[in-house]
Amino acid sequence: MDNYNNPKITVLLPVYNCELYIKEAVESVLNQTFTNFEFLIIDDSSTDNTVAIIKTYNDSRIQLIEKPVNTGYTNSLNLGLELAKGEYIARMDGDDISLPDRFFKQVTFLDSNQDVVLCGTNFSIIDTNKIIRLPENNEEIKIALLKANSLAHPSVMIRNNKLQEFNLLYDLNKEPAEDYDLWVRLLGIGKIHNLQEILLNYRVHDTQVSQKREAQQMKSALESRLKMLEYLNYPFNENEFSLLKKIMLFNTDLNFNEIKGFSILKQKMIFANSDNFFDSKMFNQYLSDLQKQNLQNYFINRDNYYPLIYFRYLQIRDKNIFKLKLKNEFKLLLKSLIYFKRK
């Protein structure tokens, strides 16, 4: 018999006005083949029928917490982490669906891989044929996190004792990319893994992230990407971080001094990775790809051309940093000589 006073898993489900989807979400948890879990549902003062629907379920594993005031998604997550008794925290959202073997497969993997602190899964998009495949092992995930969030938040299972040992909670200031920030911090503690099976059906709909929140999300995500580079053995100064922001965002207003500056900084970062926090081959390729795309923007995707642009290209080419195809070289020369201006 499962011991619900000492659960293997705490399922953490924050909800707010999820009446359209909450039934499917809750039932996908209750119907898991792995049954030893407590089910923390934290309602953020919903104004629809979400709570009423949850209360129709008579299952001793469900613990419904009704917040009297709406204080936000990340606040609900942290409340859940503070209350969780499980060895593992399984995240879930009120509009997604966990496949029946999800918990069993994640628990089996984490039990067998004690160095892994976080385990996600591949997923499908509801009402489409789209399948999202994520990088699998720790080294691949590290490089992927330098580019974008590479874990599906509602698919993850986290080792709870590591959260407690290192006093880790979600950062309220990082919302709505609070998960990205937590993954980056967890990388300093242990390994991350994505099971290569579709164990979650993820719902995409218009109410998820407004345009205003999207801008906040992009800003927070960039901060997390920069934080990844702090694992290197290198003391970045303010100017270098400012340059990295431009480079990572592929800003089209980079000047030539910044182009050359990144070439120098790139070599410093490669040297600073001497302890191989990042796989050296993958990290070097990541930096080369960043450099190539920014050079492409500077020489090809610009609005104004003049002779100096072509001579700058020759400087870069002669140092074996970047070389255009012959046809594109000729186009660059021609545009530079006629002072071409894009309309």
C-alpha positions as CSV (number, residue, x, y, z in Angstrom):
1,M,0.0,0.0,0.0
2,D,1.3,3.5,-0.9
3,N,2.3,5.7,2.1
4,Y,0.8,9.1,1.4
5,N,2.3,10.5,4.6
6,N,5.7,9.8,3.1
7,P,5.1,10.2,-0.6
8,K,7.7,9.5,-3.2
9,I,6.5,12.4,-5.3
10,T,4.9,15.8,-4.7
11,V,2.9,16.8,-7.7
12,L,2.9,20.6,-7.8
13,L,0.0,22.1,-9.8
14,P,-0.6,25.9,-9.5
15,V,-3.9,26.9,-11.0
16,Y,-5.7,30.1,-11.9
17,N,-8.9,30.2,-14.0
18,C,-8.4,26.9,-15.6
19,E,-12.0,25.7,-15.8
20,L,-11.7,24.7,-19.5
21,Y,-8.9,22.3,-19.0
22,I,-8.4,21.5,-15.3
23,K,-10.5,18.3,-15.5
24,E,-8.2,16.7,-18.1
25,A,-5.1,17.9,-16.2
26,V,-6.2,16.5,-12.8
27,E,-7.3,13.2,-14.2
28,S,-4.0,12.7,-16.1
29,V,-2.3,12.9,-12.7
30,L,-4.7,10.7,-10.8
31,N,-4.5,8.1,-13.6
32,Q,-0.7,7.7,-13.4
33,T,0.6,4.1,-13.2
34,F,2.9,5.3,-10.4
35,T,0.6,6.1,-7.5
36,N,2.7,7.0,-4.5
37,F,2.3,10.8,-4.6
38,E,0.7,13.8,-2.8
39,F,-1.0,16.1,-5.1
40,L,-0.7,19.8,-4.1
41,I,-3.1,22.0,-6.1
42,I,-2.6,25.7,-5.3
43,D,-5.3,28.0,-6.5
44,D,-4.4,31.6,-7.0
45,S,-7.8,33.0,-6.1
46,S,-9.6,31.9,-9.3
47,T,-12.7,33.7,-10.3
48,D,-14.2,30.9,-12.5
49,N,-15.2,27.3,-11.7
50,T,-11.7,25.9,-11.3
51,V,-12.0,25.3,-7.6
52,A,-15.5,23.8,-7.8
53,I,-14.3,21.3,-10.4
54,I,-11.3,20.3,-8.3
55,K,-13.6,19.7,-5.3
56,T,-15.6,17.1,-7.2
57,Y,-12.7,14.7,-6.9
58,N,-12.7,12.5,-3.8
59,D,-9.0,11.4,-3.7
60,S,-7.0,11.5,-0.5
61,R,-3.9,12.4,-2.4
62,I,-5.3,15.8,-3.4
63,Q,-4.5,18.8,-1.1
64,L,-6.2,21.9,-2.4
65,I,-4.8,25.1,-1.1
66,E,-7.0,28.2,-1.9
67,K,-5.0,31.5,-1.7
68,P,-7.3,34.3,-0.5
69,V,-5.5,36.9,-2.7
70,N,-4.1,36.5,-6.1
71,T,-0.3,36.8,-5.7
72,G,0.9,35.2,-8.9
73,Y,2.1,32.0,-10.5
74,T,5.7,32.0,-9.1
75,N,4.5,32.7,-5.6
76,S,2.2,29.6,-5.9
77,L,5.2,27.6,-7.1
78,N,7.3,28.6,-4.1
79,L,4.5,27.9,-1.7
80,G,4.3,24.4,-3.1
81,L,8.0,23.9,-2.8
82,E,7.9,24.9,0.9
83,L,5.0,22.5,1.6
84,A,6.3,19.5,-0.5
85,K,7.1,16.3,1.4
86,G,8.0,14.2,-1.6
87,E,11.5,13.0,-2.6
88,Y,10.8,14.3,-6.0
89,I,8.8,17.4,-7.2
90,A,6.8,16.7,-10.3
91,R,5.6,19.9,-12.0
92,M,2.3,20.1,-13.8
93,D,0.2,22.9,-15.2
94,G,-3.6,23.2,-15.2
95,D,-4.0,23.1,-19.0
96,D,-1.6,20.2,-19.9
97,I,-1.9,16.4,-19.8
98,S,0.6,13.9,-18.4
99,L,0.7,10.6,-20.1
100,P,0.0,7.6,-17.8
101,D,3.6,6.3,-17.4
102,R,5.3,9.7,-17.0
103,F,5.9,9.5,-13.2
104,F,7.0,5.9,-13.3
105,K,9.5,6.5,-16.0
106,Q,10.9,9.7,-14.4
107,V,11.2,8.1,-11.0
108,T,12.9,5.0,-12.4
109,F,15.4,7.2,-14.2
110,L,16.1,9.5,-11.2
111,D,16.4,6.5,-8.8
112,S,19.0,5.0,-11.1
113,N,20.9,8.3,-11.7
114,Q,21.7,9.9,-8.4
115,D,23.8,12.6,-10.1
116,V,20.8,13.9,-12.0
117,V,18.9,16.7,-10.2
118,L,16.3,17.5,-12.8
119,C,14.6,15.3,-15.4
120,G,12.3,16.6,-18.1
121,T,10.7,14.9,-21.1
122,N,9.9,15.4,-24.8
123,F,6.3,16.6,-25.4
124,S,3.6,17.0,-28.0
125,I,1.5,20.1,-28.8
126,I,-2.2,19.4,-28.1
127,D,-4.5,19.6,-31.2
128,T,-1.5,19.5,-33.6
129,N,0.8,16.8,-35.0
130,K,3.8,18.7,-33.6
131,I,6.3,16.9,-31.4
132,I,9.0,18.8,-29.6
133,R,12.2,16.9,-29.1
134,L,14.6,18.4,-26.6
135,P,18.4,17.8,-26.0
136,E,18.9,14.6,-24.0
137,N,22.1,14.6,-21.9
138,N,23.7,17.2,-19.6
139,E,26.3,18.4,-22.0
140,E,23.8,18.9,-24.8
141,I,21.4,20.7,-22.4
142,K,24.1,23.1,-21.2
143,I,24.9,24.3,-24.7
144,A,21.2,24.4,-25.6
145,L,20.5,26.6,-22.5
146,L,23.0,29.1,-23.9
147,K,20.5,29.6,-26.7
148,A,17.1,29.1,-25.2
149,N,15.1,27.3,-22.5
150,S,15.5,23.6,-23.4
151,L,13.2,22.0,-20.8
152,A,9.4,21.9,-20.7
153,H,8.5,23.2,-17.3
154,P,5.3,21.2,-16.7
155,S,7.2,18.0,-17.7
156,V,10.0,18.2,-15.1
157,M,10.7,16.2,-12.0
158,I,13.2,17.7,-9.5
159,R,15.2,16.1,-6.7
160,N,13.6,17.8,-3.6
161,N,16.6,17.3,-1.2
162,K,18.8,19.4,-3.5
163,L,16.3,22.3,-3.5
164,Q,16.3,22.1,0.3
165,E,20.1,21.7,0.7
166,F,20.9,24.7,-1.4
167,N,17.8,26.8,-0.4
168,L,16.6,27.0,-3.9
169,L,13.2,28.6,-4.8
170,Y,11.9,30.2,-8.0
171,D,13.0,33.8,-8.3
172,L,9.9,36.1,-8.4
173,N,11.9,38.7,-10.4
174,K,12.5,36.3,-13.2
175,E,8.8,35.6,-14.0
176,P,7.7,34.7,-16.6
177,A,11.0,32.9,-17.3
178,E,11.4,31.8,-13.7
179,D,11.9,28.2,-14.7
180,Y,14.8,29.0,-17.0
181,D,16.6,30.8,-14.1
182,L,16.1,27.8,-11.8
183,W,17.5,25.3,-14.4
184,V,20.7,27.5,-14.7
185,R,21.2,27.5,-11.0
186,L,20.6,23.7,-10.7
187,L,23.3,23.1,-13.2
188,G,25.8,24.2,-10.6
189,I,24.6,21.4,-8.3
190,G,24.1,18.4,-10.6
191,K,23.1,17.1,-14.0
192,I,20.0,17.7,-16.1
193,H,18.4,15.1,-18.4
194,N,15.5,15.0,-20.8
195,L,13.9,11.6,-21.4
196,Q,13.5,11.1,-25.1
197,E,9.9,10.0,-24.8
198,I,6.7,12.0,-25.2
199,L,5.3,12.0,-21.7
200,L,3.4,15.3,-21.7
201,N,0.8,16.8,-24.0
202,Y,1.3,20.6,-23.9
203,R,-1.4,23.1,-24.6
204,V,-0.7,26.3,-26.5
205,H,-3.3,29.1,-26.3
206,D,-3.6,32.8,-26.5
207,T,-3.9,33.6,-22.8
208,Q,-0.5,32.3,-21.9
209,V,1.9,35.2,-22.4
210,S,0.8,38.7,-23.4
211,Q,3.0,40.9,-25.5
212,K,4.1,42.9,-22.5
213,R,5.0,39.7,-20.6
214,E,6.8,38.4,-23.7
215,A,9.2,41.3,-23.5
216,Q,9.8,40.5,-19.8
217,Q,10.3,36.9,-20.7
218,M,12.9,37.7,-23.3
219,K,14.8,40.0,-20.9
220,S,14.8,37.4,-18.1
221,A,15.8,34.6,-20.6
222,L,18.8,36.7,-21.7
223,E,19.8,37.2,-18.1
224,S,19.7,33.4,-17.6
225,R,21.8,32.9,-20.7
226,L,24.4,35.3,-19.5
227,K,24.4,33.6,-16.0
228,M,25.3,30.4,-17.8
229,L,28.6,32.0,-18.8
230,E,29.4,32.8,-15.1
231,Y,30.3,29.1,-14.8
232,L,33.4,29.9,-16.8
233,N,36.5,30.7,-14.9
234,Y,36.6,34.3,-16.1
235,P,35.7,37.6,-14.4
236,F,33.6,39.4,-17.0
237,N,33.5,43.2,-16.7
238,E,30.5,45.4,-17.3
239,N,31.6,46.3,-20.9
240,E,32.1,42.6,-21.8
241,F,28.6,41.7,-20.5
242,S,27.2,44.6,-22.4
243,L,28.9,43.3,-25.6
244,L,27.7,39.8,-24.9
245,K,24.1,41.0,-24.7
246,K,24.3,42.5,-28.1
247,I,26.0,39.4,-29.6
248,M,23.5,37.0,-28.1
249,L,20.6,39.1,-29.4
250,F,22.2,39.4,-32.8
251,N,21.8,43.2,-32.7
252,T,22.2,44.8,-36.1
253,D,23.7,48.0,-34.6
254,L,27.0,46.3,-33.7
255,N,29.9,48.5,-34.7
256,F,33.2,47.2,-36.1
257,N,35.1,47.7,-32.9
258,E,32.5,45.5,-31.1
259,I,32.9,42.9,-33.9
260,K,36.6,42.8,-33.3
261,G,36.1,42.9,-29.5
262,F,34.0,39.8,-29.6
263,S,36.7,38.0,-31.5
264,I,39.1,38.7,-28.6
265,L,36.5,37.8,-25.9
266,K,35.7,34.6,-27.7
267,Q,39.2,33.4,-27.3
268,K,39.2,34.4,-23.6
269,M,36.0,32.4,-23.0
270,I,37.5,29.3,-24.8
271,F,40.5,29.5,-22.5
272,A,38.3,30.1,-19.4
273,N,36.5,26.8,-20.2
274,S,39.7,24.9,-19.5
275,D,38.0,22.9,-16.7
276,N,35.4,21.8,-19.4
277,F,32.2,22.9,-17.6
278,F,31.0,23.0,-21.2
279,D,32.0,20.3,-23.6
280,S,34.9,22.1,-25.3
281,K,34.0,21.1,-28.9
282,M,30.3,22.1,-28.5
283,F,31.1,25.3,-26.7
284,N,33.7,26.3,-29.3
285,Q,31.1,25.6,-32.0
286,Y,28.5,27.6,-30.2
287,L,30.8,30.7,-30.0
288,S,31.8,30.3,-33.6
289,D,28.1,30.2,-34.7
290,L,27.4,33.3,-32.6
291,Q,30.3,35.1,-34.3
292,K,29.3,33.9,-37.8
293,Q,25.7,35.1,-37.4
294,N,26.8,38.5,-36.2
295,L,29.3,38.9,-39.0
296,Q,26.6,37.9,-41.4
297,N,24.4,40.6,-40.0
298,Y,27.2,43.2,-40.1
299,F,28.3,42.6,-43.7
300,I,25.2,41.2,-45.4
301,N,22.1,42.3,-43.5
302,R,22.9,45.9,-43.1
303,D,21.0,49.0,-44.5
304,N,24.0,51.1,-45.6
305,Y,27.1,50.3,-47.6
306,Y,30.2,52.3,-48.3
307,P,33.8,51.4,-49.3
308,L,35.1,51.0,-45.8
309,I,32.7,48.1,-45.2
310,Y,34.4,46.0,-47.9
311,F,37.9,46.8,-46.6
312,R,36.7,45.7,-43.1
313,Y,35.5,42.5,-44.6
314,L,38.9,41.9,-46.1
315,Q,40.5,42.3,-42.7
316,I,38.2,39.7,-41.2
317,R,38.6,37.4,-44.1
318,D,42.4,37.5,-44.1
319,K,42.4,36.5,-40.4
320,N,40.4,33.4,-41.4
321,I,37.5,34.5,-39.1
322,F,34.8,34.7,-41.7
323,K,34.6,34.2,-45.5
324,L,31.7,34.8,-47.9
325,K,31.0,32.8,-51.0
326,L,32.6,34.4,-54.1
327,K,29.2,35.5,-55.4
328,N,28.4,37.3,-52.1
329,E,31.9,38.8,-51.9
330,F,31.3,40.4,-55.3
331,K,27.9,41.7,-54.2
332,L,29.5,43.2,-51.1
333,L,32.2,44.9,-53.1
334,L,29.6,46.3,-55.6
335,K,27.3,47.6,-52.9
336,S,30.2,49.2,-51.0
337,L,31.6,50.9,-54.1
338,I,28.2,52.5,-55.1
339,Y,27.3,53.5,-51.5
340,F,24.3,51.3,-51.6
341,K,21.4,52.2,-49.3
342,R,18.6,49.7,-48.7
343,K,15.2,51.3,-49.3
